[in-house]
Amino acid sequence: MQHDVSHQIESASDHSHKGLNDENIIVICHGIRNVKSLDTINFSYNRISGKGCQNISKLIQHNSNILHLDLSGNVKIQSNGVAYLTKGFQHLLELNLSKCRLNNEAAVLLCDGLITNKSIETLILAHNDISDRGAKDIGKMLPRHPNLRDLILKWNMIGNEGAAAIGYGLRDTRCKLENLDLSFN
């Protein structure tokens, strides 16, 4: 019987648009904790806050097979949620935090985490509240994260100063970014 439940959970990696809150996330994370074939989790457009991110971080730390995480559209994540996530994403390849209303403080925390994490190849931060201040930290992080290939920053509030800081980071020979989207800033 346990095998049947595990198989059902294994095929249910898409938990998007379900109205899930932090308490639901605790239950789901516990249920899929040992599903080793799971490599992608989509928790987009729910009601996840920092507490939920703490449990997601623990899940990712426990299950190193999870490589892709989509938390887009969770507007309650805020800076404390980002701080929890940075502790758990040592092996993630892709992280989507678009439309989470992340501000400069969250961008700074994320950049600090990315300096020690070298695995993330794709980072999606579109449709947030990141301005020049956050973009400056992103620019500083770029040369220190040589595996980052795709960075999506469209629809933020990044002006000329922030774009110049990112450009400066791109010029560093250690930066291997291949795709940068700054459109609609």
C-alpha positions in Angstrom: 0.0 0.0 0.0 2.8 2.4 0.8 4.2 1.9 -2.7 0.9 3.0 -4.3 0.8 6.2 -2.2 4.4 7.0 -3.1 3.7 6.5 -6.8 0.7 8.8 -6.7 2.7 11.5 -4.9 5.6 11.0 -7.3 3.4 11.9 -10.3 2.0 15.0 -8.5 4.9 17.4 -8.7 2.7 20.2 -10.0 1.0 21.9 -7.1 0.4 25.2 -8.8 -2.8 27.3 -8.5 -4.2 25.2 -5.6 -4.5 27.9 -3.0 -2.0 26.1 -0.8 -0.9 27.8 2.4 2.1 27.1 4.7 0.3 24.4 6.6 -0.5 22.6 3.3 3.2 22.9 2.3 4.3 21.2 5.5 2.1 18.2 4.7 3.1 18.0 1.0 6.8 18.4 1.8 6.6 15.6 4.3 4.8 13.4 1.8 7.3 13.8 -1.0 10.4 14.0 1.1 11.6 10.5 0.1 10.4 10.4 -3.5 13.9 10.2 -5.2 12.6 10.3 -8.8 11.1 13.7 -8.3 13.3 16.4 -9.9 10.8 19.3 -10.4 8.4 20.9 -8.0 5.9 23.6 -9.0 4.3 25.5 -6.1 3.5 28.5 -8.2 0.6 30.8 -7.5 -0.3 29.7 -4.0 -0.2 31.4 -0.6 3.2 30.4 0.5 5.1 32.7 2.9 8.4 32.5 4.7 7.3 29.6 6.9 6.4 27.6 3.8 9.8 28.5 2.3 11.4 27.1 5.4 9.8 23.7 4.8 10.5 23.8 1.1 14.2 24.5 1.9 14.3 21.5 4.3 12.8 19.3 1.6 15.3 20.4 -1.0 18.2 19.8 1.5 16.9 16.3 2.2 16.1 15.3 -1.4 19.1 16.2 -3.6 17.2 15.0 -6.7 15.0 18.1 -6.8 16.7 20.3 -9.4 13.9 22.7 -10.5 11.7 24.8 -8.2 9.0 27.1 -9.3 7.6 29.5 -6.6 6.4 32.2 -8.9 3.3 34.1 -8.0 3.6 33.6 -4.2 3.5 37.2 -3.1 3.9 36.5 0.6 7.4 35.0 0.3 9.2 38.3 1.1 12.8 38.6 2.3 12.5 36.0 5.1 11.3 33.4 2.7 14.3 34.1 0.4 16.6 33.8 3.4 15.2 30.3 4.1 15.4 29.2 0.5 19.1 30.2 0.1 19.9 27.7 2.9 18.4 24.8 0.9 19.2 25.3 -2.7 22.8 23.9 -2.8 22.0 21.6 -5.8 19.1 23.4 -7.6 19.6 24.1 -11.2 16.6 26.4 -11.7 14.8 28.7 -9.4 11.7 30.7 -10.4 10.7 33.6 -8.1 8.9 35.7 -10.6 5.8 37.7 -9.5 6.7 37.3 -5.8 6.9 41.1 -5.1 10.5 40.6 -4.1 12.3 43.9 -3.2 15.9 45.0 -3.0 16.4 43.4 0.4 15.3 40.0 -1.0 17.6 40.5 -4.0 20.6 41.2 -1.6 19.8 38.0 0.4 19.4 36.0 -2.8 22.8 37.3 -4.2 24.5 36.4 -0.9 23.1 32.9 -1.2 24.2 32.6 -4.8 27.7 33.5 -4.0 28.1 30.3 -2.0 25.8 28.3 -4.2 27.4 27.5 -7.5 24.7 25.1 -9.0 21.9 27.4 -10.1 22.0 27.9 -13.9 18.6 29.6 -14.4 17.3 32.3 -12.1 13.9 33.9 -13.0 13.1 37.1 -11.1 10.7 38.7 -13.5 7.8 41.0 -12.4 9.2 41.9 -9.0 10.1 45.2 -7.3 13.9 45.1 -7.8 15.4 48.5 -8.5 18.9 49.8 -9.1 20.0 49.0 -5.6 19.1 45.3 -6.0 20.5 45.3 -9.5 23.9 46.5 -8.2 24.1 43.4 -6.0 23.1 41.2 -8.9 25.9 42.8 -10.9 28.4 42.0 -8.2 27.2 38.5 -7.9 27.5 37.6 -11.6 31.3 37.1 -11.7 31.1 35.1 -8.5 28.6 32.6 -9.8 30.2 31.0 -12.9 27.4 28.5 -13.6 24.6 31.0 -14.0 23.6 30.9 -17.6 20.1 32.5 -17.7 19.0 35.5 -15.7 15.5 36.9 -16.3 14.9 40.3 -14.7 12.2 41.7 -17.0 9.4 43.8 -15.6 11.2 45.1 -12.5 12.2 48.7 -11.7 15.8 48.6 -12.8 17.1 51.9 -14.3 20.2 52.9 -16.1 22.3 52.8 -12.9 21.3 49.2 -12.2 21.7 48.1 -15.8 25.2 49.6 -15.8 26.1 47.6 -12.7 24.8 44.4 -14.3 26.8 45.3 -17.5 29.9 45.7 -15.4 29.4 42.2 -13.9 28.9 40.8 -17.4 32.3 42.2 -18.5 34.1 40.2 -15.9 35.7 37.1 -17.6 34.5 34.8 -14.8 30.8 35.6 -15.7 29.5 33.0 -18.1 25.9 34.3 -18.4 24.4 33.5 -21.8 20.9 34.9 -21.6 19.9 38.2 -19.8 16.5 39.7 -20.1 16.1 43.2 -18.8 13.1 44.1 -20.9 10.4 46.4 -19.7 12.4 48.0 -16.9 
